Amino acid sequence: MVARGAKGRVAAAHRQTRRGLGQAAVFSLAAVAAVVVAHRTGYWLPLHLFVLGGLVTAISTTTQMLAVTWSSSSATPDWAANAQRWCLAAGTLVLCVGRETDVVVLVDIGGAAVVASVVALIPMLLVIRNGAITDRFVPAIDGYITAMALGSIGLAVAIVMATGRAPRGWVRLRDVHVMLNVFGLVGLVVTATLPYFSATQARRKMSPRATPTTMRLTIAVLAVAVVIAAIGRWFDGGALTSIGLVVYAAGLVAVGAMLPVYGRGQVAWAGPRLVQLVAGLAWWCAMTALLAFVVAMQGDERPVLIALVIGGFAQILASSLAYLGPVLRGGGHRHLTAGFVITRSWLSLIAGNVAAVAALLAATELFVVALLIWAVDAAARGVWLLVSKRGIEPGDGVAEYVHS
């Protein structure tokens, strides 16, 4: 472990993050492939490859990296970070194979590994929090810990459901699992990060509205909203679930109000990356509100959820990777600027939003085409970024990027 406040702690955190984001990228591309390749479980397989293998892996590694860099705490030991990451990867693969082949014991083993990997993040983040020198960013770490707690419960519920041990209430368990994992685990992590990271993305200071008190209050409201929505799902209370989702959507509006005000210079510099970040938040908020209405009307929730994941979380993830990729590659300001040029993609922005609209309208062919274009563009730029790193020392000259 590199001591807190030590210069090498950022390099250690970046090294772990490069591995984690590489793993997340592989799972995300596999999810796109699963949309095209015929399989037994329909949309379940690509959705879980992306959410567990892609999003949760990215969350696992970036929460630790951001917490370490922001708080000036010591980095997580390599052995612990590697064990948690590989446990999540193996668990996701085994779970998906078990679900696809209908082998219950594999679902048990894979699901248990995924839950264990998420639970393990709680003490790892607590250690980082306890070693914090800079208190300004502690609310984000508190949000991460809350998200992991809700997600652990949601994932445990999902295992019970997937193994068929609750034949009478499996639909309700599925819905509880969605609330706790989509809006709790993933949603609270993104919520806790955006007010800080959106400033970093645009090279601006944080908004004066994003005070620690406001951050904590907003995260608490969102967490309560998730619990209300989950309870509503369990007791089959459409009205209660809708209330929870409406409160959640209002909380997302509050998050949007805590973002910096972007000027022409920030938009010109960050370009599609910044637009995609804001678009992702807008999709997330709009689809949450729409889901509240659909639940109340007992309509089909699937298109709305897929549009939320693609238009909201996937776009926020793509925007974040377009920034973090060049930063983690390193090499000083000249190479950093060149990297931002490589990852600057209007095609990614267009394809992401087209895919989200297609998902909402259940336009399957357009959805698949947009996803493929998005995946090919992302993969090509990722390879370009890696190939162009020759002669660059990893982590060189990038430690300052998080201190917006």
Backbone torsions as a table, in degrees:
resi	resn	phi	psi	omega
1	MET	NA	135.4	176.8
2	VAL	-87.5	130.8	-173.6
3	ALA	-59.0	149.4	-179.7
4	ARG	-62.9	141.5	-179.7
5	GLY	81.0	-12.2	-178.6
6	ALA	-74.1	149.0	-177.1
7	LYS	-60.5	-37.3	-175.6
8	GLY	-72.0	-10.1	-177.2
9	ARG	-65.7	-36.8	-179.9
10	VAL	-68.1	-42.7	178.5
11	ALA	-61.8	-40.2	179.1
12	ALA	-64.8	-43.4	179.0
13	ALA	-65.4	-39.0	179.4
14	HIS	-67.1	-37.7	178.7
15	ARG	-60.7	-45.4	178.6
16	GLN	-65.1	-37.3	-177.6
17	THR	-69.7	-38.1	177.2
18	ARG	-58.4	-42.3	179.5
19	ARG	-66.5	-43.6	-178.3
20	GLY	-65.4	-43.6	-179.3
21	LEU	-70.6	-31.0	173.9
22	GLY	-63.3	-42.7	177.4
23	GLN	-63.7	-42.3	179.3
24	ALA	-63.1	-38.9	179.9
25	ALA	-64.9	-40.2	179.6
26	VAL	-62.9	-45.6	179.6
27	PHE	-65.3	-37.8	-179.7
28	SER	-65.1	-41.8	177.1
29	LEU	-67.4	-35.8	176.7
30	ALA	-63.8	-35.5	178.0
31	ALA	-64.1	-41.1	177.5
32	VAL	-64.1	-41.5	178.4
33	ALA	-62.2	-36.6	-179.0
34	ALA	-68.1	-22.1	175.4
35	VAL	-67.8	-33.8	-174.9
36	VAL	-89.3	-40.1	-176.0
37	VAL	-78.4	135.2	-179.6
38	ALA	-67.4	138.0	177.4
39	HIS	-155.5	176.6	-169.2
40	ARG	-84.3	-31.4	-167.7
41	THR	-97.6	13.6	174.1
42	GLY	61.7	-135.2	-176.0
43	TYR	-71.2	-15.7	-176.7
44	TRP	-57.7	-46.2	-174.6
45	LEU	-63.6	-55.6	179.8
46	PRO	-62.2	-35.1	-179.4
47	LEU	-63.7	-43.5	-177.4
48	HIS	-79.2	-30.4	172.2
49	LEU	-61.1	-40.7	-179.4
50	PHE	-74.8	-47.9	-174.7
51	VAL	-69.3	-48.6	-178.0
52	LEU	-79.3	-55.4	-176.7
53	GLY	-71.8	-36.5	-179.0
54	GLY	-90.4	-66.1	-174.2
55	LEU	-66.2	-49.6	-176.2
56	VAL	-67.3	-35.1	175.0
57	THR	-63.7	-45.6	177.6
58	ALA	-61.3	-40.5	178.5
59	ILE	-63.4	-44.3	-178.4
60	SER	-57.8	-44.9	-174.5
61	THR	-82.1	-39.0	-176.5
62	THR	-76.3	-31.8	177.3
63	THR	-62.1	-40.7	178.3
64	GLN	-67.8	-43.8	-179.1
65	MET	-62.9	-47.4	-179.5
66	LEU	-66.2	-41.0	179.4
67	ALA	-61.5	-42.6	179.7
68	VAL	-65.5	-48.3	-174.7
69	THR	-69.9	-43.8	-179.4
70	TRP	-66.9	-41.7	-172.6
71	SER	-89.9	-8.0	-175.3
72	SER	62.1	28.2	177.7
73	SER	-85.3	174.8	178.6
74	SER	-76.4	153.6	-179.4
75	ALA	-76.7	151.8	174.2
76	THR	-63.0	136.3	177.3
77	PRO	-56.9	143.3	-177.5
78	ASP	-55.9	-40.9	-176.4
79	TRP	-62.8	-38.5	-179.5
80	ALA	-70.9	-45.3	179.8
81	ALA	-62.5	-42.6	-179.7
82	ASN	-66.2	-43.3	-179.1
83	ALA	-62.6	-43.4	179.9
84	GLN	-64.0	-43.2	-177.0
85	ARG	-67.2	-44.5	-179.0
86	TRP	-71.4	-31.2	175.7
87	CYS	-63.1	-41.5	178.4
88	LEU	-67.0	-43.1	-179.8
89	ALA	-64.0	-48.1	-179.4
90	ALA	-64.2	-42.1	-179.9
91	GLY	-62.2	-41.6	179.0
92	THR	-62.9	-45.4	-179.6
93	LEU	-63.7	-47.1	-178.9
94	VAL	-64.9	-41.8	178.2
95	LEU	-60.4	-45.8	-178.9
96	CYS	-66.1	-40.0	177.4
97	VAL	-64.7	-43.9	179.8
98	GLY	-62.7	-40.4	179.6
99	ARG	-69.8	-38.9	-178.2
100	GLU	-70.4	-35.3	-178.8
101	THR	-96.3	-3.3	179.6
102	ASP	61.6	39.9	176.4
103	VAL	-103.9	107.7	-171.6
104	VAL	-62.5	-39.3	-176.7
105	VAL	-63.3	-33.8	176.8
106	LEU	-70.0	-36.7	175.4
107	VAL	-62.5	-42.5	177.7
108	ASP	-59.4	-50.6	-176.1
109	ILE	-65.9	-48.9	-179.7
110	GLY	-63.2	-44.9	179.3
111	GLY	-62.5	-41.4	179.1
112	ALA	-62.9	-38.4	179.1
113	ALA	-66.6	-39.9	178.5
114	VAL	-64.4	-46.3	178.8
115	VAL	-60.5	-44.6	-179.5
116	ALA	-61.0	-38.8	-178.8
117	SER	-66.5	-37.9	179.4
118	VAL	-73.2	-42.2	177.6
119	VAL	-60.5	-38.2	-178.6
120	ALA	-62.2	-25.6	179.8
121	LEU	-67.0	-27.1	-176.7
122	ILE	-63.1	-54.6	177.0
123	PRO	-65.1	-31.8	178.7
124	MET	-64.2	-42.2	178.0
125	LEU	-71.4	-33.9	177.3
126	LEU	-64.4	-38.2	177.1
127	VAL	-63.2	-43.7	177.7
128	ILE	-62.3	-43.9	-179.1
129	ARG	-62.5	-43.6	-178.7
130	ASN	-66.7	-23.2	178.9
131	GLY	-95.6	8.2	-175.9
132	ALA	-64.9	135.5	173.7
133	ILE	-98.5	-37.8	179.0
134	THR	-97.7	113.0	-175.3
135	ASP	-80.3	-15.0	-173.4
136	ARG	-58.4	-30.4	-174.8
137	PHE	-101.8	4.5	-178.4
138	VAL	-59.2	-36.2	177.9
139	PRO	-55.9	-33.9	178.1
140	ALA	-65.1	-42.7	179.6
141	ILE	-65.6	-39.3	175.8
142	ASP	-60.1	-40.3	177.0
143	GLY	-63.4	-39.8	178.7
144	TYR	-62.4	-44.5	-178.4
145	ILE	-64.5	-42.2	176.6
146	THR	-60.4	-42.9	179.7
147	ALA	-61.7	-43.3	-179.6
148	MET	-64.6	-37.2	179.2
149	ALA	-63.8	-47.7	178.8
150	LEU	-64.8	-41.2	-179.4
151	GLY	-65.7	-36.1	178.7
152	SER	-61.5	-43.0	177.8
153	ILE	-65.2	-45.1	-179.5
154	GLY	-61.3	-39.8	179.9
155	LEU	-69.6	-37.8	176.7
156	ALA	-62.6	-41.6	176.0
157	VAL	-60.3	-40.5	-178.4
158	ALA	-63.5	-36.0	179.5
159	ILE	-65.0	-46.0	178.6
160	VAL	-58.2	-41.1	-179.2
161	MET	-68.2	-47.2	-174.1
162	ALA	-66.3	-28.3	-178.9
163	THR	-85.1	-4.9	177.2
164	GLY	76.6	21.4	-179.0
165	ARG	-81.6	-6.6	178.2
166	ALA	-127.6	69.5	-173.0
167	PRO	-61.5	-29.5	-177.9
168	ARG	-81.9	-34.1	-173.6
169	GLY	-113.3	22.9	-174.1
170	TRP	-65.6	-33.9	179.3
171	VAL	-65.0	-42.9	179.0
172	ARG	-66.5	-39.0	177.4
173	LEU	-63.3	-40.2	177.7
174	ARG	-58.6	-44.3	-177.7
175	ASP	-69.2	-37.0	175.4
176	VAL	-63.0	-43.4	178.8
177	HIS	-59.1	-42.2	178.7
178	VAL	-62.8	-45.7	-179.4
179	MET	-61.2	-47.3	-174.7
180	LEU	-71.4	-34.6	-175.7
181	ASN	-91.5	-46.4	-179.1
182	VAL	-70.0	-51.3	-176.0
183	PHE	-88.6	-25.8	-179.9
184	GLY	-88.9	-68.9	-176.3
185	LEU	-61.1	-61.2	-177.1
186	VAL	-71.1	-47.4	-173.9
187	GLY	-62.0	-44.3	-177.6
188	LEU	-70.3	-32.8	176.4
189	VAL	-63.8	-46.9	179.6
190	VAL	-63.6	-41.9	179.4
191	THR	-59.9	-45.3	-178.0
192	ALA	-68.4	-22.4	-176.3
193	THR	-91.5	-38.2	-168.5
194	LEU	-55.5	-46.9	-177.9
195	PRO	-58.5	-31.2	178.5
196	TYR	-83.8	-51.1	-171.9
197	PHE	-70.9	-30.1	178.0
198	SER	-64.8	-31.9	175.4
199	ALA	-69.3	-41.9	177.9
200	THR	-61.5	-42.9	-179.3
201	GLN	-56.2	-37.8	-175.0
202	ALA	-101.8	4.0	-178.0
203	ARG	57.0	47.3	177.2
204	ARG	-125.4	161.1	172.3
205	LYS	-71.4	155.7	177.3
206	MET	-62.2	151.7	177.1
207	SER	-63.8	138.3	176.6
208	PRO	-63.5	-14.8	177.6
209	ARG	-76.7	-19.0	-177.7
210	ALA	-88.0	64.1	178.4
211	THR	-80.1	158.1	177.2
212	PRO	-55.5	-39.3	179.4
213	THR	-64.4	-45.4	179.0
214	THR	-63.4	-40.5	178.1
215	MET	-61.0	-48.8	-178.5
216	ARG	-63.3	-41.4	-179.4
217	LEU	-64.5	-43.7	-179.2
218	THR	-64.4	-44.1	179.6
219	ILE	-64.4	-39.4	178.7
220	ALA	-63.8	-42.8	179.1
221	VAL	-62.8	-43.8	179.7
222	LEU	-64.7	-40.5	178.7
223	ALA	-63.3	-43.8	177.7
224	VAL	-63.0	-40.0	179.0
225	ALA	-62.0	-39.9	177.5
226	VAL	-62.0	-45.5	-179.8
227	VAL	-62.3	-43.6	178.7
228	ILE	-60.8	-46.4	-179.8
229	ALA	-63.4	-39.8	180.0
230	ALA	-66.7	-42.3	177.0
231	ILE	-62.2	-42.0	177.0
232	GLY	-59.7	-39.9	178.7
233	ARG	-65.6	-40.9	-177.6
234	TRP	-66.6	-41.8	-179.5
235	PHE	-89.9	11.6	178.1
236	ASP	57.1	37.3	179.8
237	GLY	-98.4	93.8	-178.2
238	GLY	-59.1	-39.5	-178.5
239	ALA	-66.5	-42.9	-179.2
240	LEU	-65.1	-41.9	177.5
241	THR	-62.2	-43.1	179.7
242	SER	-62.9	-39.2	177.4
243	ILE	-61.6	-45.9	178.2
244	GLY	-59.1	-42.1	-179.2
245	LEU	-69.6	-36.1	177.0
246	VAL	-65.4	-42.8	176.9
247	VAL	-62.4	-39.9	178.5
248	TYR	-62.3	-45.2	179.0
249	ALA	-61.6	-38.8	176.8
250	ALA	-63.8	-37.3	176.2
251	GLY	-63.4	-36.3	177.7
252	LEU	-67.8	-34.1	174.0
253	VAL	-61.8	-40.1	177.6
254	ALA	-64.0	-37.9	176.4
255	VAL	-62.4	-44.5	178.0
256	GLY	-59.3	-35.7	179.1
257	ALA	-69.3	-19.7	179.6
258	MET	-89.9	-2.4	176.1
259	LEU	-75.3	153.3	177.4
260	PRO	-64.6	156.7	173.0
261	VAL	-84.3	118.0	-175.1
262	TYR	-89.4	134.4	176.8
263	GLY	-98.1	-179.6	-179.0
264	ARG	-60.9	-36.3	-178.6
265	GLY	-64.7	-41.5	180.0
266	GLN	-67.2	-42.2	179.9
267	VAL	-66.2	-39.7	179.3
268	ALA	-65.3	-38.3	-178.1
269	TRP	-75.8	-49.3	-176.0
270	ALA	-81.2	-29.3	175.3
271	GLY	58.1	-133.1	-174.5
272	PRO	-61.9	-27.0	-179.8
273	ARG	-61.3	-44.6	-179.5
274	LEU	-72.5	-40.7	178.0
275	VAL	-61.2	-40.7	-179.1
276	GLN	-66.9	-36.0	177.3
277	LEU	-62.4	-47.8	179.9
278	VAL	-67.3	-39.6	178.4
279	ALA	-62.8	-38.1	178.1
280	GLY	-62.1	-43.6	177.6
281	LEU	-64.2	-39.9	179.8
282	ALA	-64.2	-45.0	177.0
283	TRP	-60.6	-44.5	-178.9
284	TRP	-58.3	-47.9	-179.0
285	CYS	-66.3	-46.5	-177.2
286	ALA	-65.1	-42.8	-179.3
287	MET	-70.6	-30.7	175.1
288	THR	-64.9	-44.9	177.9
289	ALA	-64.3	-41.7	178.8
290	LEU	-65.2	-38.6	178.5
291	LEU	-62.8	-37.5	176.8
292	ALA	-58.9	-41.8	179.4
293	PHE	-68.3	-44.6	-178.3
294	VAL	-63.5	-40.5	177.9
295	VAL	-62.5	-44.2	179.8
296	ALA	-63.0	-35.0	-178.8
297	MET	-89.5	-1.1	-179.0
298	GLN	57.6	43.0	178.7
299	GLY	-92.1	-171.3	-179.6
300	ASP	-80.3	115.5	-175.1
301	GLU	-87.0	-20.0	-171.5
302	ARG	-58.7	-49.8	-179.7
303	PRO	-59.4	-36.3	-179.4
304	VAL	-68.0	-42.7	179.9
305	LEU	-64.7	-42.5	179.3
306	ILE	-65.5	-40.9	177.4
307	ALA	-63.6	-36.0	177.7
308	LEU	-64.8	-45.8	-178.7
309	VAL	-65.5	-45.2	-176.9
310	ILE	-75.1	-54.1	-176.9
311	GLY	-71.1	-31.8	-178.4
312	GLY	-92.3	-78.3	-172.4
313	PHE	-65.2	-43.0	-177.7
314	ALA	-64.7	-38.4	179.1
315	GLN	-70.1	-39.2	176.7
316	ILE	-64.0	-40.9	177.7
317	LEU	-63.5	-45.2	-179.5
318	ALA	-62.2	-42.6	178.0
319	SER	-62.7	-41.9	-179.2
320	SER	-66.5	-42.2	178.9
321	LEU	-66.8	-32.5	177.5
322	ALA	-64.7	-25.4	175.7
323	TYR	-89.9	-47.2	-174.1
324	LEU	-70.1	-30.3	179.8
325	GLY	-55.5	-56.9	177.9
326	PRO	-62.8	-35.9	-179.4
327	VAL	-64.3	-46.5	-178.1
328	LEU	-73.0	-23.4	175.4
329	ARG	-66.8	-37.0	176.1
330	GLY	78.3	-163.8	176.6
331	GLY	105.9	8.1	179.3
332	GLY	88.0	177.4	-171.6
333	HIS	-64.3	-37.2	-178.0
334	ARG	-64.1	-47.5	179.2
335	HIS	-70.6	-30.9	178.0
336	LEU	-63.9	-44.9	178.6
337	THR	-63.5	-42.4	178.3
338	ALA	-62.5	-37.9	178.6
339	GLY	-65.0	-40.1	178.0
340	PHE	-63.7	-32.4	176.7
341	VAL	-66.3	-41.1	-179.2
342	ILE	-62.8	-42.7	-175.3
343	THR	-88.2	2.3	179.4
344	ARG	-78.7	105.0	-171.4
345	SER	-134.0	108.4	171.8
346	TRP	-71.6	-27.2	178.4
347	LEU	-63.5	-41.1	177.1
348	SER	-59.7	-43.9	179.5
349	LEU	-61.9	-47.5	-178.1
350	ILE	-65.7	-47.7	-177.5
351	ALA	-63.3	-38.9	-179.9
352	GLY	-63.2	-43.3	-179.2
353	ASN	-73.9	-35.8	175.6
354	VAL	-64.1	-42.3	178.8
355	ALA	-62.0	-40.2	179.7
356	ALA	-65.6	-43.5	177.7
357	VAL	-63.0	-43.3	-179.8
358	ALA	-63.0	-39.4	177.9
359	ALA	-63.0	-42.7	-178.9
360	LEU	-65.9	-34.9	-178.9
361	LEU	-90.9	2.0	-178.1
362	ALA	57.6	34.2	176.6
363	ALA	-89.3	85.4	-168.4
364	THR	-60.0	-46.5	-176.3
365	GLU	-64.0	-44.2	178.4
366	LEU	-64.4	-38.9	178.6
367	PHE	-59.6	-48.2	-178.8
368	VAL	-64.3	-44.5	-179.5
369	VAL	-62.4	-45.2	-179.7
370	ALA	-63.0	-41.8	178.5
371	LEU	-63.5	-42.1	-179.9
372	LEU	-64.1	-43.2	178.2
373	ILE	-61.4	-44.2	179.3
374	TRP	-60.9	-46.4	-178.0
375	ALA	-65.5	-43.4	179.9
376	VAL	-63.8	-43.1	178.8
377	ASP	-61.9	-45.7	-179.3
378	ALA	-64.6	-43.3	-179.7
379	ALA	-64.6	-43.1	-179.5
380	ALA	-62.8	-43.0	179.7
381	ARG	-69.5	-34.6	176.5
382	GLY	-63.9	-44.0	177.3
383	VAL	-63.6	-43.4	178.5
384	TRP	-58.8	-42.3	-179.8
385	LEU	-64.7	-41.2	-179.6
386	LEU	-69.8	-42.6	-178.9
387	VAL	-64.3	-35.0	-176.3
388	SER	-83.0	7.8	-177.5
389	LYS	-90.3	3.9	-179.1
390	ARG	-57.7	131.7	179.0
391	GLY	84.0	2.7	-179.5
392	ILE	-102.3	134.1	175.7
393	GLU	-85.7	124.4	-179.3
394	PRO	-56.8	135.0	175.7
395	GLY	78.4	2.2	-176.7
396	ASP	-74.9	119.0	170.5
397	GLY	77.2	22.6	-176.2
398	VAL	-122.6	7.3	-173.8
399	ALA	-66.0	-22.5	-172.9
400	GLU	-82.4	-7.1	-167.6
401	TYR	-66.3	-24.4	-174.1
402	VAL	-91.9	-0.1	-173.1
403	HIS	-97.4	37.7	179.7
404	SER	-64.8	NA	NA
